[in-house]
């Protein structure tokens, strides 16, 4: 293993995470937009069509988020944040920090930078960063004391028992999860990708505290909004607090 090989291995793991965050963002924005026009869509007898689309988008939203936090599995290797953390730990002696200023800036937003002494070697800094993300990572074993972990547990239960398998369980026995909770999990993933992108790959996934690709993910929902407006479908008069209260 050398520095170039370590960087290439890291990039190969980050790119699928970026793709899943993008897909989750697209699904969320399409869900929100279709909900914003729900009243008139129902009046125009398009409720069944868009209800079906929303069901597919909800499944996509949950699947994409849960993939990002999937635990390592040596039998069935996956791409996920835990896998990237292990890679940082394993290859800490070979990974060079390229954009240190922006790397530390993003880490500062996560609350880590204040605990990092000045002048650390790249290898030691990488081990500390990996340790921080390992400790803060949402995990179902922490669900009793961590809201993100509880939301992840609920999302995984829905994925395993309703989406991936049609288990004989009552729908009300599954823990509910809201759009807002899933978006908080995505926010964690964006911060992680933003830091790793700047630090080790010199890729700006994040700039000025904004995850750049989220804006690109809005293009499909913007197209849906234009389509509906051109078809004479009006936006709801009051959207309310759908994100906070909408359950999947």
KEPAMAR-356023 format. One record per residue (C-alpha): residue number from 1; residue in one letter; y, x, z. Coordinates in steps of 0.2 Angstrom, whole numbers. Each point is the difference from the previous one (the first is absolute). Layout:
! KEPAMAR-356023
<i = NUM	aa = a	yy = Y	xx = X	zz = Z>
...
This chain:
! KEPAMAR-356023
<i = 1	aa = x	yy = 0	xx = 0	zz = 0>
<i = 2	aa = x	yy = 17	xx = 6	zz = -4>
<i = 3	aa = x	yy = 18	xx = -8	zz = 0>
<i = 4	aa = x	yy = -1	xx = -7	zz = -17>
<i = 5	aa = x	yy = -17	xx = -8	zz = 3>
<i = 6	aa = x	yy = 5	xx = -7	zz = 16>
<i = 7	aa = x	yy = 16	xx = -8	zz = -8>
<i = 8	aa = x	yy = -11	xx = -7	zz = -14>
<i = 9	aa = x	yy = -12	xx = -7	zz = 12>
<i = 10	aa = x	yy = 14	xx = -8	zz = 10>
<i = 11	aa = x	yy = 8	xx = -8	zz = -15>
<i = 12	aa = x	yy = -17	xx = -7	zz = -6>
<i = 13	aa = x	yy = -1	xx = -10	zz = 17>
<i = 14	aa = x	yy = 18	xx = -5	zz = 0>
<i = 15	aa = x	yy = 1	xx = -8	zz = -17>
<i = 16	aa = x	yy = -12	xx = -14	zz = 4>
<i = 17	aa = x	yy = 9	xx = -4	zz = 16>
<i = 18	aa = x	yy = 16	xx = -1	zz = -11>
<i = 19	aa = x	yy = -9	xx = -12	zz = -12>
<i = 20	aa = x	yy = -6	xx = -11	zz = 14>
<i = 21	aa = x	yy = 17	xx = -1	zz = 9>
<i = 22	aa = x	yy = 8	xx = -5	zz = -17>
<i = 23	aa = x	yy = -14	xx = -13	zz = -3>
<i = 24	aa = x	yy = 3	xx = -7	zz = 17>
<i = 25	aa = x	yy = 19	xx = -1	zz = -3>
<i = 26	aa = x	yy = -2	xx = -9	zz = -17>
<i = 27	aa = x	yy = -12	xx = -13	zz = 8>
<i = 28	aa = x	yy = 12	xx = -3	zz = 15>
<i = 29	aa = x	yy = 16	xx = -2	zz = -11>
<i = 30	aa = x	yy = -9	xx = -12	zz = -12>
<i = 31	aa = x	yy = -7	xx = -10	zz = 15>
<i = 32	aa = x	yy = 18	xx = -1	zz = 7>
<i = 33	aa = x	yy = 8	xx = -5	zz = -17>
<i = 34	aa = x	yy = -13	xx = -13	zz = -4>
<i = 35	aa = x	yy = 3	xx = -7	zz = 18>
<i = 36	aa = x	yy = 18	xx = 0	zz = -3>
<i = 37	aa = x	yy = -2	xx = -12	zz = -14>
<i = 38	aa = x	yy = -14	xx = -10	zz = 8>
<i = 39	aa = x	yy = 9	xx = -17	zz = 2>
<i = 40	aa = x	yy = 4	xx = -2	zz = -18>
<i = 41	aa = x	yy = -16	xx = 7	zz = -6>
<i = 42	aa = x	yy = -9	xx = -14	zz = 10>
<i = 43	aa = x	yy = 11	xx = -13	zz = -7>
<i = 44	aa = x	yy = -3	xx = 6	zz = -18>
<i = 45	aa = x	yy = -19	xx = -1	zz = 3>
<i = 46	aa = x	yy = -2	xx = 19	zz = 0>
<i = 47	aa = x	yy = -6	xx = 1	zz = 18>
<i = 48	aa = x	yy = -18	xx = 2	zz = -4>
<i = 49	aa = x	yy = 3	xx = 15	zz = -12>
<i = 50	aa = x	yy = 12	xx = 9	zz = 11>
<i = 51	aa = x	yy = -11	xx = -4	zz = 15>
<i = 52	aa = x	yy = -15	xx = 9	zz = -9>
<i = 53	aa = x	yy = 11	xx = 15	zz = -4>
<i = 54	aa = x	yy = 6	xx = 1	zz = 18>
<i = 55	aa = x	yy = -18	xx = 1	zz = 6>
<i = 56	aa = x	yy = -4	xx = 14	zz = -12>
<i = 57	aa = x	yy = 16	xx = 9	zz = 5>
<i = 58	aa = x	yy = -3	xx = -2	zz = 19>
<i = 59	aa = x	yy = -17	xx = 8	zz = -2>
<i = 60	aa = x	yy = 7	xx = 14	zz = -10>
<i = 61	aa = x	yy = 14	xx = 2	zz = 13>
<i = 62	aa = x	yy = -13	xx = 2	zz = 14>
<i = 63	aa = x	yy = -13	xx = 10	zz = -10>
<i = 64	aa = x	yy = 14	xx = 13	zz = -5>
<i = 65	aa = x	yy = 6	xx = 2	zz = 18>
<i = 66	aa = x	yy = -17	xx = 2	zz = 8>
<i = 67	aa = x	yy = -5	xx = 13	zz = -13>
<i = 68	aa = x	yy = 15	xx = 11	zz = 5>
<i = 69	aa = x	yy = -7	xx = 1	zz = 18>
<i = 70	aa = x	yy = -19	xx = 1	zz = -3>
<i = 71	aa = x	yy = -9	xx = 11	zz = 11>
<i = 72	aa = x	yy = -8	xx = 16	zz = -7>
<i = 73	aa = x	yy = -18	xx = -3	zz = -6>
<i = 74	aa = x	yy = -10	xx = 15	zz = -6>
<i = 75	aa = x	yy = -13	xx = -12	zz = -8>
<i = 76	aa = x	yy = 13	xx = -10	zz = -10>
<i = 77	aa = x	yy = 15	xx = 12	zz = -2>
<i = 78	aa = x	yy = 16	xx = -10	zz = -1>
<i = 79	aa = x	yy = 19	xx = 4	zz = -2>
<i = 80	aa = x	yy = 10	xx = -4	zz = 16>
<i = 81	aa = x	yy = 13	xx = 6	zz = 12>
<i = 82	aa = x	yy = -14	xx = 6	zz = 12>
<i = 83	aa = x	yy = -8	xx = 10	zz = -14>
<i = 84	aa = x	yy = 17	xx = 8	zz = -4>
<i = 85	aa = x	yy = 2	xx = 5	zz = 19>
<i = 86	aa = x	yy = -17	xx = 8	zz = 0>
<i = 87	aa = x	yy = 5	xx = 10	zz = -15>
<i = 88	aa = x	yy = 16	xx = 6	zz = 8>
<i = 89	aa = x	yy = -10	xx = 5	zz = 15>
<i = 90	aa = x	yy = -13	xx = 9	zz = -10>
<i = 91	aa = x	yy = 12	xx = 9	zz = -12>
<i = 92	aa = x	yy = 14	xx = 3	zz = 12>
<i = 93	aa = x	yy = -1	xx = 19	zz = -3>
<i = 94	aa = x	yy = 2	xx = -2	zz = -19>
<i = 95	aa = x	yy = 13	xx = -14	zz = -2>
<i = 96	aa = x	yy = 18	xx = 6	zz = -3>
<i = 97	aa = x	yy = 14	xx = -11	zz = 5>
<i = 98	aa = x	yy = 12	xx = 0	zz = -15>
<i = 99	aa = x	yy = 14	xx = -12	zz = 4>
<i = 100	aa = x	yy = 2	xx = 3	zz = 18>
<i = 101	aa = x	yy = 17	xx = -8	zz = 3>
<i = 102	aa = x	yy = -5	xx = -16	zz = -8>
<i = 103	aa = x	yy = -17	xx = 1	zz = 9>
<i = 104	aa = x	yy = 8	xx = 2	zz = 17>
<i = 105	aa = x	yy = 12	xx = -14	zz = -4>
<i = 106	aa = x	yy = -13	xx = -13	zz = -4>
<i = 107	aa = x	yy = -10	xx = 6	zz = 16>
<i = 108	aa = x	yy = 16	xx = -2	zz = 10>
<i = 109	aa = x	yy = 0	xx = -19	zz = -5>
<i = 110	aa = x	yy = -18	xx = -1	zz = 7>
<i = 111	aa = x	yy = 6	xx = 7	zz = 17>
<i = 112	aa = x	yy = -10	xx = 16	zz = -2>
<i = 113	aa = x	yy = 13	xx = 13	zz = -4>
<i = 114	aa = x	yy = 8	xx = 1	zz = 17>
<i = 115	aa = x	yy = -17	xx = 7	zz = 7>
<i = 116	aa = x	yy = -1	xx = 14	zz = -14>
<i = 117	aa = x	yy = 6	xx = 17	zz = 6>
<i = 118	aa = x	yy = 10	xx = 10	zz = -12>
<i = 119	aa = x	yy = -8	xx = 14	zz = -10>
<i = 120	aa = x	yy = -18	xx = -6	zz = -1>
<i = 121	aa = x	yy = -11	xx = 7	zz = -14>
<i = 122	aa = x	yy = -5	xx = -12	zz = -13>
<i = 123	aa = x	yy = -18	xx = 0	zz = 6>
<i = 124	aa = x	yy = 5	xx = -5	zz = 18>
<i = 125	aa = x	yy = 13	xx = -13	zz = -6>
<i = 126	aa = x	yy = -14	xx = -8	zz = -11>
<i = 127	aa = x	yy = -12	xx = -1	zz = 15>
<i = 128	aa = x	yy = 14	xx = -8	zz = 11>
<i = 129	aa = x	yy = 4	xx = -12	zz = -14>
<i = 130	aa = x	yy = -18	xx = -5	zz = -2>
<i = 131	aa = x	yy = -3	xx = -2	zz = 18>
<i = 132	aa = x	yy = 15	xx = -11	zz = 1>
<i = 133	aa = x	yy = -6	xx = -12	zz = -14>
<i = 134	aa = x	yy = -17	xx = 1	zz = 7>
<i = 135	aa = x	yy = 6	xx = -6	zz = 17>
<i = 136	aa = x	yy = 12	xx = -14	zz = -7>
<i = 137	aa = x	yy = -12	xx = -6	zz = -13>
<i = 138	aa = x	yy = -4	xx = -19	zz = 1>
<i = 139	aa = x	yy = -18	xx = -1	zz = 5>
<i = 140	aa = x	yy = -10	xx = -15	zz = 6>
<i = 141	aa = x	yy = -6	xx = 9	zz = 15>
<i = 142	aa = x	yy = 19	xx = -1	zz = 6>
<i = 143	aa = x	yy = 2	xx = -18	zz = -3>
<i = 144	aa = x	yy = 2	xx = -5	zz = 18>
<i = 145	aa = x	yy = 16	xx = 11	zz = 2>
<i = 146	aa = x	yy = 7	xx = 2	zz = -18>
<i = 147	aa = x	yy = 7	xx = -14	zz = -10>
<i = 148	aa = x	yy = -3	xx = 9	zz = -17>
<i = 149	aa = x	yy = -18	xx = 3	zz = 5>
<i = 150	aa = x	yy = -3	xx = -19	zz = 5>
<i = 151	aa = x	yy = 8	xx = -5	zz = -17>
<i = 152	aa = x	yy = -12	xx = 13	zz = -9>
<i = 153	aa = x	yy = -15	xx = -8	zz = 9>
<i = 154	aa = x	yy = 5	xx = -17	zz = -5>
<i = 155	aa = x	yy = 2	xx = 5	zz = -18>
<i = 156	aa = x	yy = -17	xx = 9	zz = 0>
<i = 157	aa = x	yy = -8	xx = -15	zz = 7>
<i = 158	aa = x	yy = 7	xx = -11	zz = -14>
<i = 159	aa = x	yy = -5	xx = 13	zz = -13>
<i = 160	aa = x	yy = -18	xx = 2	zz = 7>
<i = 161	aa = x	yy = -4	xx = -18	zz = 4>
<i = 162	aa = x	yy = 10	xx = -10	zz = -12>
<i = 163	aa = x	yy = 4	xx = 11	zz = -16>
<i = 164	aa = x	yy = -14	xx = 12	zz = -1>
<i = 165	aa = x	yy = -14	xx = -11	zz = 7>
<i = 166	aa = x	yy = -1	xx = -19	zz = 2>
<i = 167	aa = x	yy = -5	xx = 1	zz = 18>
<i = 168	aa = x	yy = -5	xx = -16	zz = 10>
<i = 169	aa = x	yy = 15	xx = 0	zz = 11>
<i = 170	aa = x	yy = 13	xx = -13	zz = 4>
<i = 171	aa = x	yy = 17	xx = 4	zz = -8>
<i = 172	aa = x	yy = 8	xx = -2	zz = 17>
<i = 173	aa = x	yy = -11	xx = 13	zz = 8>
<i = 174	aa = x	yy = 9	xx = 14	zz = -10>
<i = 175	aa = x	yy = 15	xx = 8	zz = 7>
<i = 176	aa = x	yy = 15	xx = -5	zz = -10>
<i = 177	aa = x	yy = 12	xx = 13	zz = -8>
<i = 178	aa = x	yy = 17	xx = -3	zz = -7>
<i = 179	aa = x	yy = 9	xx = 8	zz = -15>
<i = 180	aa = x	yy = 12	xx = 8	zz = 12>
<i = 181	aa = x	yy = -14	xx = 9	zz = 9>
<i = 182	aa = x	yy = -8	xx = 6	zz = -16>
<i = 183	aa = x	yy = 17	xx = 6	zz = -5>
<i = 184	aa = x	yy = 1	xx = 10	zz = 16>
<i = 185	aa = x	yy = -16	xx = 9	zz = -4>
<i = 186	aa = x	yy = 7	xx = 3	zz = -18>
<i = 187	aa = x	yy = 15	xx = 8	zz = 8>
<i = 188	aa = x	yy = -10	xx = 12	zz = 10>
<i = 189	aa = x	yy = -9	xx = 5	zz = -16>
<i = 190	aa = x	yy = 16	xx = 2	zz = -9>
<i = 191	aa = x	yy = 7	xx = 12	zz = 13>
<i = 192	aa = x	yy = -17	xx = 10	zz = 0>
<i = 193	aa = x	yy = 1	xx = 1	zz = -19>
<i = 194	aa = x	yy = 18	xx = 4	zz = 0>
<i = 195	aa = x	yy = -2	xx = 15	zz = 12>
<i = 196	aa = x	yy = -16	xx = 7	zz = -9>
<i = 197	aa = x	yy = 8	xx = -2	zz = -17>
<i = 198	aa = x	yy = 16	xx = 10	zz = 5>
<i = 199	aa = x	yy = -9	xx = 13	zz = 11>
<i = 200	aa = x	yy = -15	xx = 5	zz = -10>
<i = 201	aa = x	yy = 2	xx = -7	zz = -18>
<i = 202	aa = x	yy = 19	xx = 1	zz = -3>
<i = 203	aa = x	yy = -1	xx = -18	zz = -6>
<i = 204	aa = x	yy = 14	xx = -12	zz = 6>
<i = 205	aa = x	yy = -9	xx = -16	zz = 4>
<i = 206	aa = x	yy = 14	xx = -3	zz = 13>
<i = 207	aa = x	yy = 18	xx = 3	zz = -2>
<i = 208	aa = x	yy = 14	xx = -6	zz = 13>
<i = 209	aa = x	yy = -12	xx = -9	zz = 10>
<i = 210	aa = x	yy = -6	xx = -10	zz = -14>
<i = 211	aa = x	yy = -17	xx = 0	zz = -8>
<i = 212	aa = x	yy = 4	xx = 2	zz = -18>
<i = 213	aa = x	yy = -15	xx = -9	zz = -8>
<i = 214	aa = x	yy = 3	xx = -16	zz = 10>
<i = 215	aa = x	yy = 14	xx = -4	zz = -11>
<i = 216	aa = x	yy = -11	xx = 3	zz = -16>
<i = 217	aa = x	yy = -13	xx = -12	zz = 8>
<i = 218	aa = x	yy = 13	xx = -14	zz = 0>
<i = 219	aa = x	yy = 1	xx = 0	zz = -19>
<i = 220	aa = x	yy = -15	xx = -12	zz = -2>
<i = 221	aa = x	yy = 8	xx = -12	zz = 12>
<i = 222	aa = x	yy = 17	xx = 1	zz = -8>
<i = 223	aa = x	yy = -9	xx = -5	zz = -16>
<i = 224	aa = x	yy = -8	xx = -15	zz = 8>
<i = 225	aa = x	yy = 17	xx = -5	zz = 7>
<i = 226	aa = x	yy = 8	xx = 1	zz = -17>
<i = 227	aa = x	yy = -15	xx = -10	zz = -8>
<i = 228	aa = x	yy = 1	xx = -14	zz = 13>
<i = 229	aa = x	yy = 19	xx = -1	zz = -1>
<i = 230	aa = x	yy = -1	xx = -1	zz = -19>
<i = 231	aa = x	yy = -13	xx = -14	zz = 1>
<i = 232	aa = x	yy = 12	xx = -10	zz = 11>
<i = 233	aa = x	yy = -9	xx = 3	zz = 16>
<i = 234	aa = x	yy = 12	xx = 1	zz = 15>
<i = 235	aa = x	yy = -1	xx = 11	zz = 15>
<i = 236	aa = x	yy = -3	xx = -8	zz = 17>
<i = 237	aa = x	yy = 16	xx = -5	zz = 8>
<i = 238	aa = x	yy = -5	xx = 8	zz = 16>
<i = 239	aa = x	yy = -13	xx = 14	zz = 1>
<i = 240	aa = x	yy = 0	xx = 1	zz = 18>
<i = 241	aa = x	yy = -10	xx = 14	zz = 9>
<i = 242	aa = x	yy = -15	xx = 0	zz = -11>
<i = 243	aa = x	yy = -3	xx = 19	zz = 2>
<i = 244	aa = x	yy = -1	xx = -1	zz = 19>
<i = 245	aa = x	yy = -10	xx = -16	zz = 1>
<i = 246	aa = x	yy = -11	xx = 0	zz = -16>
<i = 247	aa = x	yy = -18	xx = 3	zz = 5>
<i = 248	aa = x	yy = -13	xx = 6	zz = -12>
